[in-house]
Amino acid sequence: MGETVTERLPLFPLGTVLFPGLVLPLHLFEDRYRLLVRDLLERPEPRYFGIVGIELGHEVGEDAARRLAGVGCAAELHTVTPHEDGRFDIVTVGSRRFKIKELDRSHPYLRGDVEFLPEEAGADPGPIAHRVRLLFQLYRRRLANAGAEVAEPLDLPTDPVRLSYVIAAAVVLDGHEKQRLLQAEDASTRLHLERDLLHRENRLLDALPTVPAGQFLDGSFTPN
């Protein structure tokens, strides 16, 4: 077996799970994350940092008080809008998943040695991908019927890996379930999890007269 190759990434702990292909805008106001952006801007493009989910604790505060997920997603920095007071508005796009091997807390912002994970389709993803497509279309119809604001019909990708991430990003789930989807070994495994979650969500929507307002897929996914 070959030696594991790791790369050091700046890390941004966040209460939101980022998936490959998902657009994520961020407003950065803490001093350490202002520094992170300034450091990234000194590097050649493409510029990456890691988004990692917070399993325990809060987005603001000491890193030592947080428990972080073991798998995160690299975010490619696309646009940066600076403000006069030093804050930044940035737009990122999810790139590759990674597994955290070791954390470095010696810098003002967290850094980690990470191992990038492969993106594989898994065993015979075709049938489960077809099933999940149908369940997702039913899910969107039931959301609309329950009064939720749902975007225009989606052109779902045919590639099972990309499809699995579109579904993961679009379905309204709690953070732990989103993290399970991010950590799934391959697209087939992720799609099987999504099938079970969509069955549950469709049953719930069928039983409820209305749903609370929320964010649904609105074009924030990009295949880049």
N, C-alpha and C positions, 0 to 999 in steps of 0.2 A: 504494500500500500504506500502511496506517495505521502509526502509531508503535507499537513494542512497549511494552506496559505491564508494568512490573515492580513487585514488592512486596518489602519487606525482611522476612525471617523469621529468628528465632533458629534455629540449626541444631544438631542432635544427631547427630554421627557414630556409627554403630552397625554392628556386624557382622551385623545382621539386616535383611533387606529388608522394608519395610512396603508393603502393597498397599491401595488404596482399599477400604474396607469391613471391613478386618481389625482385630480388637481386639488391642491390644498393651499389656500391663502392663509397667511399668518400675520398677526400684528405683534411686533416685538417691542417690548418696553423695558424689560429687565436689563440691567447693565451688562450682565454676562452674555446675554443673547444678542445685544447690540455689538459686543465684541466679536461674537461668533460670526455675525454677518460681515463685519469689517475684515476679519481674517479671511473669510471665504472670498471676498472681493479682491484680495491680493493674489489669489491663485488663478491659474489659467482655467478657462472653461473646458469641459463641463465641471461645475462646482457641486459637490454633494455634502450633505450631512445626514445623520441618521435620526429618524423619528422612532421613538420607542415608547410603548404604552406604559402607563403608570398603573400597576396592579393594587398598590396601597399608598395612600398619601395624596398630595395635591400638586398641581402644576407649579404653583409659586411656593418657594421655600427652599430649605436645605435639601440637597440631593440625598444626604445620609438618612433623611426621614422617609424616603420613598422606597418602595419595592418595585423594581422595574420588570417588565416582561422579558423573557429570554430571547424573543425573536422580534425584530423590528423591520423597518423598510427604509432604504435610502431615499432621500428626497433630493431631486435635482433643482437647484436654484435657477429659476427662469427670469423673473423680473424683480427688481428692487426699487422701492420708492422711499427715499429718505425724507424725514421731517426735520424742521429746524431745531427741535429740541432733542434730536438724537435718536428718536424712535424710527422704526422701519416698518413698512408694509411690504411683504414679499409674497410672491406666488411660486409655489413649488409643484413638481410633478413626481409622483411615486415612481421609483425605479426598481431596484433589486431588493429582495428580502435578504436579511442577514441574521446570523445567530451571534449573540454576544459571547465572546470567549473570556474577556477580562475587562474590568472597568478601571479607568484612570481618573481619580478625583483630585489630582494635584494642580489642575488648571482652573481658572475662574469658571469655565463651563466644563461639563462632563465630556469625557472622551472614552472611546472603547476600542479594543481590538476585536474585530468582527470577522466572521467567516461567511462569505456570500453563499446562499443556498441555490441549488439548481431549480429550474422551472420545468417540470416534467408533466406530461399528460396523464401518466398512470395507466392502469390496466383498462382497456376497452372503454374509453370515456364516452363514446358515441351515444349509446342508449340512455345513460344517466343524464347527459347533456340535453338530449331531446326532452326528457321528462322534466328537468328543471326549467327549461324554457317555457313549457306549458304551465307549470305551477307559478312561475314568475308573472306570466301574462295574466293569469287568474288573480294573482295577488294585486297587481296594478288595477285591474277592473274593480276588485272589491274595495280597494282604497278609494278609488274615484266614487264608487257608489256610496261609500260611507262619508263622503264630503271632504276627503283630503285633496289637496292640490297636487296633482300628478302631471308631470311634464308630458309633452307630445310623445306619440309612439316611438319606441326605441328601435334602432337597427342593431340588434344584438350580434356580437361577433360569432363567427363559426368556430374559431379556434377555441378549444376547451379551456386552455389556461386563461386566456383573456376573458372568456365568458364567465369563468368561475369568479374572477375578480370584479367584473361588472355587477354580478349578482350580489357578491359580498358587500360591495360599496352601497348598493341601492336599497337593500332590505333594512328596515328599521329594527335594530337589535341592540342589546346592551353591550357594553365594552368587552365583557368576558367572552361573549359569543363571537364578537368580531375578531377577537384575538385568536380564538380557536380556529377560525377560518383562515386567518393569516398564517398560522403555524401548520396547517394541514400539509402533509408530506408531498402531495401532488394534486393536480386538478381533479382527478377522479375522486379522490378522498374528499376534497373540498366540496365537490358537487353532490356527493352523497349526504354530507352534513347539511348542505343547503336544501336538499330535497326534504329532509326531516324538519328543518326549521320552517320552510315554506308551508308544509302540511300543517304545522302548528299555527302559524300566523294566519293562514286562510281559515282555519276553524275558528280562531278568535274573531277575525273580522266578520265572519258569517254570523257570529253570535252577538256582535255589538252593533247598535244602531248608528253610532258615529265614532270617529277616532280623533284623538288630539292632533292639533296642527303639528307638522314636522317637516323635515327636509327629505325629499325623495330625489331620485336621480334626475338631475337638471342639466345634463351636459357637462358635468364636472369630471367626467372620465375621458381620457384621451389615450389612443393606442400608442402614442410616442414613447 
